Amino acid sequence: MLALSRKKNEAIVINNDIEITILDVKGEQVKVGISAPREIPVYRKEVYVQIQKANEEAADVSGIEALKNLF
């Protein structure tokens, strides 16, 4: 992991087309702005983990086999 120090209104650029800007710092809370092309999804990590879990459950082959047994 790369750890960088940034102050309010300073930014980081990733891969020439993603910009992360520190918008505000209040105590231990940091407000971050992210500019990225529309085709690049940006999620909070806890949301991303939920999406991954839901995708894994939807792709669960044992669930499909259980459905086949019903018919």
C-alpha positions in Angstrom: 0.0 0.0 0.0 1.2 3.5 -0.9 0.5 6.0 1.9 0.5 9.7 0.9 0.0 12.8 3.0 -2.3 15.4 1.5 -3.8 18.6 2.7 -7.2 20.1 2.0 -7.6 20.9 -1.8 -4.6 18.7 -2.7 -5.1 15.8 -5.1 -3.7 12.5 -6.2 -3.8 11.3 -9.8 -4.1 7.6 -10.7 -3.5 6.2 -14.2 -3.9 9.6 -15.9 -7.7 9.6 -15.6 -8.7 9.2 -11.9 -8.2 12.2 -9.6 -8.7 11.9 -5.8 -9.0 15.3 -4.0 -9.1 16.0 -0.3 -12.2 18.2 0.1 -12.3 18.7 3.8 -10.8 17.5 7.1 -12.7 17.7 10.4 -11.2 15.9 13.3 -10.8 12.2 12.3 -13.2 12.5 9.3 -11.9 13.2 5.8 -14.1 14.2 2.9 -12.7 12.8 -0.4 -13.8 13.7 -4.0 -13.2 11.2 -6.8 -13.2 12.2 -10.5 -13.2 9.1 -12.7 -14.5 8.2 -16.2 -18.1 6.9 -16.1 -17.1 3.4 -17.1 -15.0 3.0 -14.0 -17.2 2.1 -11.0 -16.3 3.7 -7.7 -17.7 2.2 -4.4 -17.2 2.5 -0.7 -15.4 -0.7 0.4 -18.3 -1.9 2.6 -20.6 -1.6 -0.4 -18.1 -3.3 -2.7 -17.8 -6.2 -0.3 -21.6 -6.6 -0.1 -21.8 -6.6 -3.9 -19.1 -9.3 -4.2 -20.9 -11.4 -1.6 -24.2 -11.1 -3.4 -22.5 -12.1 -6.7 -20.9 -15.1 -5.1 -24.3 -16.2 -3.6 -26.0 -15.7 -7.0 -23.4 -17.9 -8.7 -23.6 -20.6 -6.0 -23.9 -23.8 -8.0 -25.4 -25.8 -5.1 -28.4 -23.4 -5.1 -29.0 -24.2 -8.8 -28.8 -27.9 -8.0 -31.4 -27.5 -5.2 -33.7 -25.7 -7.7 -33.3 -28.5 -10.2 -34.3 -31.0 -7.5 -37.6 -29.2 -6.9 -38.7 -29.8 -10.5 
